[in-house]
Amino acid sequence: MDRNEGGGEVSVADSELKSRFSNYINKDTVFRNKEALTTNWKPETILHRDQQVNNLASILAPALKRDDPSNVFIYGSVGTGKTCVTKHVTEELRAVAHEEEVDLNIVYINCKMKKVADTEYRLLAKLTRQLGEEVPSTGLPTDEVYNRFFEALESQEGVVIIALDEIDALVKKVGDEFLYNLTRINDDLNDTKVSIIGISNDLNFTEYMDSRVKSSLSEEEIIFPPYNALELREILDSRAGKGFADEVLEDGVISKCSALAAQEHGDARRALDLIRVAGELAEREGEERVARSHVDRAQDKIEKDRVVETVRDQPKHSKLVLYTILEMADEDDEVATGDVYSEYKELCTQVDVSELTQRRVSGLISELDMLGVINARVISKGRYGRTRQISVDLSQDIRTQLREMVEDKFYI
C-alpha cells in the first residue's frame, strides 16, 4: 500500500485506476466530434428528405399570414428522419416568423418520455408550462388544468403549432378523447389558432382511433419511407466526416454499417449507432483504426442492450411470460401458445404471483412479438382452429441475461 497526500493509504488497484484515467486524457481519440454520430445532432443539410421537407413547409407556411395550418400526420418507421425534419422545418419557420414579427409559438412534446405524457394531467401541464403558464405537477382537478391550458392558448394571440412526437404512445396511455378535444379547440378560441403535428412510428396507428378523431386530426399526411443502403451510406459518410478523426475508418466500415441498417427497415438511427459503438469499442481496445470486425461486435452489443432494456421496462407478468418461453424454447425450437400458458401458471404459483387469464397472456405474447423480443406466427390446424407458434431468435448470451434478470426479480 502507498500513502496519498492526506496520509491515507492508496491500494495498487487505485493507483492503476488513476493511471488509466490519466492515460485516457492524454491519448489520441478516434473521434473528432462524437455528437455528430448521434440522432440528437442537427445536420446542416438533411439528405434524401427534400420532398418531405418541402411538403411540411408548404403545410405550415400559412402560419406566417396568421392563418391556422392544416393538422398533419407524419408516418414512418424508426430512424427515417421524421423528428429531424419536423424540428428543422419548425425551427426555420420560427426564425422567419421572428424576422417578420409574426406571432407564432411552436411547442414540441415527446410523448414517450416518462412523466411527460403518461397521464392526461401531465401532458396538459407540460403543454401549459411551455406556453408560459405555471401548473403544478400534481394536485389540481383535470378540468382546472384544461382551463389553464385554454387560457394559456388564448393569451398567445397568434398561431400555436403543437408537435406531438410518438403520438401513438400517448393514445395508448390516455386514449384518443384528448386528441379529439385538442382538434376541436379552435372552435372556442377567439384570438389564437392551433395546429397539430402528429408523429408516429406506427403506419397503422390511426386505424385504431375513433373515426371522429381520425377525420379531424389527419387532414394532411406525409409518409417517410425507409432509407435504402445507398442513401444510408451517403448519410453515414457525411456524419462520419464530422464525427471521426481523419483516416481512422478502414475501408468497408461505412458500407457494412449501411448494409446492416438497410436490412433493419432502412433505419438511419441504427446505422449511426453501429458506427459510433464500433468506434467506442476500437478506442477502448486501444486501436488506432475502426475495422469491420468492430462493426460486427457493435451489432451484437446494440442488439443485446436493446432487448435487455426493452424487457427491463416491461410489467412483471410480461417478464414471467418471457421467462416461461425462454425455458421452453431450450427444449423445443417452436412453442405453442397454449403450452406457454400452462407453464406460466405453474411459474406464477412457484413465485407466489396471481396469474392472469389466458386471454391477457395471449395479449402479452403479442406485445413481446411486436417489440421484437420473440417471434409469434399464426398457423392453421384445420378443423382444430388456429394457434400461434413461438420461436426465439436471440443469442444464448442474451437469453441468459434475460433469465438472470427475471430470476433476480422473483427469486427463482
Legacy VTK file of the C-alpha trace (Angstrom):
# vtk DataFile Version 3.0
C-alpha trace
ASCII
DATASET POLYDATA
POINTS 412 float
0.000 0.000 0.000
1.149 3.593 -0.731
0.283 6.801 1.111
-1.624 9.657 -0.531
-1.164 13.359 0.282
-3.797 13.255 3.045
-1.971 10.474 4.823
-4.424 7.755 3.758
-3.405 4.554 2.099
-3.796 4.060 -1.656
-4.007 0.498 -2.980
-2.160 -0.635 -6.074
-5.538 -1.094 -7.767
-6.454 2.554 -7.045
-3.125 3.686 -8.422
-3.674 1.696 -11.618
-7.170 3.147 -11.946
-5.865 6.704 -11.626
-3.189 5.925 -14.214
-5.833 4.557 -16.587
-7.845 7.789 -16.383
-4.726 9.936 -16.824
-3.660 7.959 -19.872
-7.135 8.316 -21.385
-6.951 12.108 -21.167
-3.594 12.196 -22.920
-4.102 9.586 -25.648
-5.388 10.285 -29.141
-9.041 9.546 -29.842
-10.666 8.133 -32.968
-13.425 10.728 -32.642
-13.443 14.350 -33.731
-16.994 15.106 -32.586
-18.911 12.100 -31.276
-22.113 14.148 -31.019
-22.273 14.198 -34.843
-22.790 10.418 -34.725
-25.970 10.652 -32.620
-29.593 11.355 -33.541
-29.597 14.446 -31.300
-27.124 16.245 -33.569
-28.678 18.636 -36.085
-27.078 18.379 -39.532
-26.759 21.484 -41.661
-28.312 19.619 -44.575
-30.891 16.830 -44.291
-30.090 14.305 -47.007
-32.715 12.433 -49.044
-35.717 14.132 -47.461
-36.271 17.102 -49.810
-39.814 16.074 -50.679
-40.849 15.663 -47.037
-39.204 18.961 -46.040
-40.982 20.825 -48.834
-44.342 19.187 -48.108
-44.235 20.032 -44.410
-43.033 23.573 -45.113
-45.928 24.111 -47.544
-48.462 22.890 -44.996
-47.117 25.096 -42.180
-46.400 28.227 -44.255
-49.925 29.748 -43.781
-48.958 30.397 -40.141
-46.806 33.283 -41.428
-50.016 35.005 -42.579
-51.697 34.257 -39.239
-53.826 31.508 -40.763
-54.033 28.165 -38.974
-52.222 25.433 -40.948
-53.896 22.079 -41.536
-53.266 19.397 -38.959
-50.671 16.989 -40.332
-49.789 13.393 -39.530
-46.244 12.190 -40.181
-45.683 8.443 -40.541
-42.574 6.355 -40.899
-40.539 3.601 -39.282
-37.926 4.330 -36.637
-34.891 6.183 -37.987
-36.465 7.581 -41.161
-35.919 11.257 -40.272
-39.401 12.247 -39.038
-38.326 14.100 -35.903
-35.236 15.586 -37.545
-37.261 17.023 -40.446
-40.042 18.291 -38.160
-37.612 20.137 -35.902
-35.672 21.514 -38.865
-38.774 22.882 -40.617
-40.386 24.301 -37.469
-37.164 25.998 -36.368
-36.825 27.671 -39.777
-40.490 28.670 -39.594
-39.961 30.157 -36.150
-36.921 32.122 -37.381
-38.847 33.638 -40.302
-41.819 34.468 -38.055
-39.461 36.282 -35.683
-37.946 38.300 -38.542
-41.405 39.205 -39.886
-42.756 39.929 -36.377
-45.498 37.307 -36.735
-46.995 35.865 -33.535
-46.092 32.170 -33.633
-45.401 29.662 -30.888
-44.205 26.108 -31.561
-44.474 23.505 -28.806
-42.737 20.128 -29.112
-43.562 17.187 -26.833
-42.044 13.694 -26.942
-44.967 11.598 -25.745
-42.743 8.639 -24.897
-40.789 10.497 -22.231
-41.536 9.256 -18.739
-43.583 11.586 -16.534
-44.424 13.813 -19.516
-47.331 12.234 -21.358
-48.173 9.104 -19.356
-51.312 10.799 -17.982
-53.639 13.422 -19.426
-52.844 15.713 -16.477
-49.081 15.605 -17.027
-49.405 16.225 -20.747
-51.719 19.209 -20.231
-49.439 20.572 -17.525
-46.384 20.235 -19.789
-48.136 21.965 -22.702
-49.399 24.745 -20.448
-45.950 25.365 -18.966
-44.415 25.555 -22.430
-46.944 28.256 -23.232
-45.741 30.273 -20.229
-48.381 29.425 -17.618
-47.319 27.706 -14.391
-49.123 24.497 -13.415
-48.180 22.198 -10.507
-47.092 18.667 -11.400
-49.982 17.221 -9.375
-52.860 18.338 -7.216
-55.343 20.153 -9.474
-58.535 18.712 -10.951
-58.045 17.845 -14.625
-60.788 20.326 -15.574
-58.809 23.107 -13.910
-55.664 22.177 -15.867
-57.759 22.245 -19.055
-58.916 25.752 -18.153
-55.348 26.950 -17.571
-54.232 25.366 -20.826
-57.077 27.121 -22.650
-56.199 30.452 -21.029
-52.536 29.987 -21.951
-53.525 29.350 -25.569
-55.843 32.357 -25.670
-53.086 34.616 -24.381
-50.848 33.762 -27.377
-52.926 35.839 -29.850
-51.427 34.128 -32.877
-50.784 30.653 -34.246
-49.692 27.829 -31.952
-48.283 24.662 -33.538
-48.223 21.646 -31.215
-45.920 18.808 -32.346
-46.661 15.507 -30.595
-43.843 13.054 -31.269
-44.582 9.329 -30.670
-48.285 10.261 -30.605
-49.229 6.571 -30.741
-47.652 6.104 -27.295
-49.816 8.962 -25.995
-53.053 7.412 -27.270
-52.153 4.017 -25.800
-51.704 5.651 -22.397
-54.502 8.233 -22.200
-56.866 7.350 -25.063
-57.851 9.427 -28.082
-60.526 11.635 -26.478
-57.821 14.121 -25.542
-56.803 14.421 -29.200
-60.391 14.996 -30.230
-60.722 17.836 -27.696
-57.448 19.296 -28.942
-58.523 19.251 -32.581
-61.838 20.977 -31.728
-60.325 23.663 -29.505
-60.179 26.205 -32.345
-63.982 26.407 -32.193
-63.729 28.050 -28.762
-60.642 30.232 -29.205
-61.031 33.861 -30.274
-57.544 35.231 -30.917
-55.413 32.068 -31.204
-55.343 29.309 -33.812
-53.992 25.853 -33.039
-52.475 23.351 -35.451
-51.269 19.845 -34.577
-48.393 17.807 -35.964
-48.640 14.128 -35.017
-45.555 11.944 -35.486
-45.872 8.156 -35.337
-43.717 5.087 -35.994
-46.870 3.002 -36.466
-48.165 3.229 -40.030
-51.482 1.685 -38.966
-51.888 3.860 -35.901
-54.963 5.828 -36.980
-56.818 2.619 -37.869
-57.389 2.072 -34.149
-58.577 5.611 -33.460
-62.141 6.795 -33.166
-63.432 7.924 -36.582
-64.212 11.408 -35.217
-60.620 11.873 -34.063
-59.179 10.440 -37.260
-61.210 12.748 -39.509
-60.416 15.894 -37.513
-56.746 15.140 -36.842
-55.184 13.812 -40.037
-56.147 16.460 -42.556
-52.746 16.032 -44.233
-50.371 13.056 -44.216
-46.671 12.811 -45.005
-45.015 9.408 -45.371
-41.308 8.880 -44.638
-40.131 5.750 -46.485
-37.162 3.726 -45.204
-33.714 4.714 -46.462
-32.029 2.315 -48.872
-28.413 1.195 -48.445
-27.041 3.840 -50.828
-28.882 6.664 -49.038
-27.701 5.401 -45.654
-24.135 5.253 -46.953
-24.292 8.912 -48.029
-25.781 9.938 -44.676
-23.120 7.989 -42.774
-20.350 9.324 -44.989
-21.446 12.879 -44.213
-21.724 12.263 -40.479
-18.506 10.224 -40.259
-16.540 13.078 -41.853
-17.599 15.294 -38.959
-17.633 12.666 -36.220
-14.351 10.771 -36.747
-10.753 11.895 -36.954
-9.090 11.685 -40.366
-8.357 8.231 -41.804
-9.441 6.202 -38.755
-12.164 4.250 -40.598
-10.916 1.227 -42.517
-12.326 0.538 -45.974
-15.733 -1.094 -45.860
-16.811 0.127 -42.413
-19.342 2.663 -43.687
-20.637 0.247 -46.343
-21.097 -2.504 -43.777
-22.968 -0.255 -41.324
-25.193 0.972 -44.167
-25.975 -2.526 -45.399
-26.805 -3.815 -41.917
-29.058 -0.838 -41.170
-30.798 -1.183 -44.549
-31.763 -4.704 -43.503
-33.276 -3.193 -40.332
-36.010 -1.325 -42.249
-33.711 1.444 -43.541
-33.035 2.835 -40.077
-30.553 5.758 -40.060
-30.534 5.722 -36.257
-29.372 2.118 -36.355
-26.622 2.993 -38.836
-25.370 5.837 -36.633
-25.449 3.653 -33.518
-23.467 0.938 -35.297
-20.654 3.180 -36.476
-20.458 5.129 -33.197
-20.376 1.994 -30.997
-17.801 0.422 -33.345
-15.637 3.494 -32.757
-16.107 3.249 -28.995
-15.088 -0.427 -28.996
-11.988 0.314 -31.063
-10.999 3.135 -28.714
-11.461 1.018 -25.587
-9.184 -1.615 -27.072
-6.514 0.952 -27.829
-6.878 0.550 -31.583
-5.989 3.465 -33.828
-8.450 2.495 -36.558
-12.036 1.232 -36.673
-12.325 -2.088 -38.530
-15.251 -4.100 -39.883
-14.757 -6.567 -37.042
-15.632 -3.742 -34.649
-18.909 -3.290 -36.535
-19.752 -6.984 -36.002
-19.183 -6.651 -32.276
-21.076 -3.360 -32.187
-24.090 -5.063 -33.757
-24.049 -7.774 -31.074
-23.735 -5.196 -28.302
-26.539 -2.955 -29.606
-28.907 -5.890 -30.060
-28.149 -7.139 -26.575
-28.635 -3.718 -24.989
-31.859 -3.103 -26.932
-33.514 -6.371 -25.954
-32.408 -6.231 -22.318
-33.581 -2.630 -21.835
-36.868 -3.367 -23.614
-37.594 -6.294 -21.304
-36.459 -4.374 -18.226
-39.233 -1.819 -18.829
-41.978 -4.450 -19.200
-44.562 -5.281 -16.475
-43.854 -8.224 -14.163
-46.228 -10.623 -15.952
-44.556 -9.903 -19.311
-41.260 -10.884 -17.707
-42.776 -14.096 -16.332
-44.314 -14.983 -19.711
-40.992 -14.354 -21.454
-39.118 -16.427 -18.851
-41.555 -19.288 -19.493
-40.996 -19.046 -23.243
-37.198 -18.950 -22.859
-37.253 -22.066 -20.656
-39.491 -23.936 -23.089
-37.520 -22.799 -26.160
-34.456 -24.572 -24.766
-36.338 -27.861 -25.151
-38.127 -27.130 -28.434
-37.428 -24.665 -31.248
-41.122 -23.723 -31.519
-43.577 -23.430 -28.647
-47.405 -23.368 -28.792
-49.276 -20.551 -27.028
-51.476 -22.961 -25.042
-48.446 -24.780 -23.670
-46.924 -21.468 -22.615
-49.998 -20.628 -20.538
-49.861 -23.949 -18.665
-46.188 -23.460 -17.775
-46.767 -19.778 -16.932
-49.453 -20.720 -14.374
-47.041 -23.112 -12.674
-44.379 -20.398 -12.577
-46.845 -17.932 -11.002
-47.589 -20.483 -8.269
-43.860 -21.000 -7.706
-43.145 -17.262 -7.256
-46.422 -16.570 -5.415
-47.906 -14.199 -8.012
-51.584 -14.173 -9.023
-51.904 -15.466 -12.578
-53.539 -13.578 -15.453
-56.212 -15.011 -17.739
-55.209 -16.886 -20.873
-56.578 -14.046 -22.999
-54.410 -11.492 -21.203
-51.329 -13.691 -21.506
-52.052 -14.018 -25.219
-52.032 -10.205 -25.377
-48.665 -10.071 -23.595
-47.251 -12.567 -26.110
-48.453 -10.298 -28.923
-46.752 -7.311 -27.290
-43.454 -9.199 -26.908
-43.740 -10.189 -30.579
-44.373 -6.569 -31.597
-41.322 -5.453 -29.598
-39.189 -7.975 -31.492
-38.214 -9.970 -28.398
-39.904 -13.146 -29.681
-41.407 -14.311 -32.992
-45.036 -15.489 -32.928
-46.645 -16.718 -36.147
-50.206 -17.938 -36.617
-50.615 -21.428 -38.088
-53.788 -23.281 -39.080
-54.625 -26.629 -37.509
-57.519 -27.305 -39.855
-60.758 -28.110 -38.072
-59.000 -27.615 -34.744
-58.695 -23.909 -35.442
-55.584 -21.740 -35.370
-52.756 -21.365 -32.909
-49.524 -19.427 -32.637
-46.093 -20.974 -32.755
-43.487 -19.016 -30.800
-39.770 -19.044 -31.520
-36.880 -17.098 -30.013
-34.215 -15.656 -32.296
-31.840 -14.426 -29.596
-28.269 -15.434 -28.807
-27.627 -17.642 -25.798
-25.810 -14.742 -24.150
-28.922 -12.512 -24.356
-31.199 -15.369 -23.250
-29.022 -15.954 -20.197
-29.026 -12.280 -19.270
-32.816 -12.076 -19.602
-33.276 -15.178 -17.455
-30.982 -13.813 -14.762
-32.894 -10.523 -14.757
-36.184 -12.329 -14.058
-34.643 -14.749 -11.573
-33.149 -11.859 -9.586
-36.503 -10.039 -9.503
-38.644 -13.018 -8.484
-36.013 -15.073 -6.577
-36.489 -18.057 -8.869
LINES 1 413
412 0 1 2 3 4 5 6 7 8 9 10 11 12 13 14 15 16 17 18 19 20 21 22 23 24 25 26 27 28 29 30 31 32 33 34 35 36 37 38 39 40 41 42 43 44 45 46 47 48 49 50 51 52 53 54 55 56 57 58 59 60 61 62 63 64 65 66 67 68 69 70 71 72 73 74 75 76 77 78 79 80 81 82 83 84 85 86 87 88 89 90 91 92 93 94 95 96 97 98 99 100 101 102 103 104 105 106 107 108 109 110 111 112 113 114 115 116 117 118 119 120 121 122 123 124 125 126 127 128 129 130 131 132 133 134 135 136 137 138 139 140 141 142 143 144 145 146 147 148 149 150 151 152 153 154 155 156 157 158 159 160 161 162 163 164 165 166 167 168 169 170 171 172 173 174 175 176 177 178 179 180 181 182 183 184 185 186 187 188 189 190 191 192 193 194 195 196 197 198 199 200 201 202 203 204 205 206 207 208 209 210 211 212 213 214 215 216 217 218 219 220 221 222 223 224 225 226 227 228 229 230 231 232 233 234 235 236 237 238 239 240 241 242 243 244 245 246 247 248 249 250 251 252 253 254 255 256 257 258 259 260 261 262 263 264 265 266 267 268 269 270 271 272 273 274 275 276 277 278 279 280 281 282 283 284 285 286 287 288 289 290 291 292 293 294 295 296 297 298 299 300 301 302 303 304 305 306 307 308 309 310 311 312 313 314 315 316 317 318 319 320 321 322 323 324 325 326 327 328 329 330 331 332 333 334 335 336 337 338 339 340 341 342 343 344 345 346 347 348 349 350 351 352 353 354 355 356 357 358 359 360 361 362 363 364 365 366 367 368 369 370 371 372 373 374 375 376 377 378 379 380 381 382 383 384 385 386 387 388 389 390 391 392 393 394 395 396 397 398 399 400 401 402 403 404 405 406 407 408 409 410 411
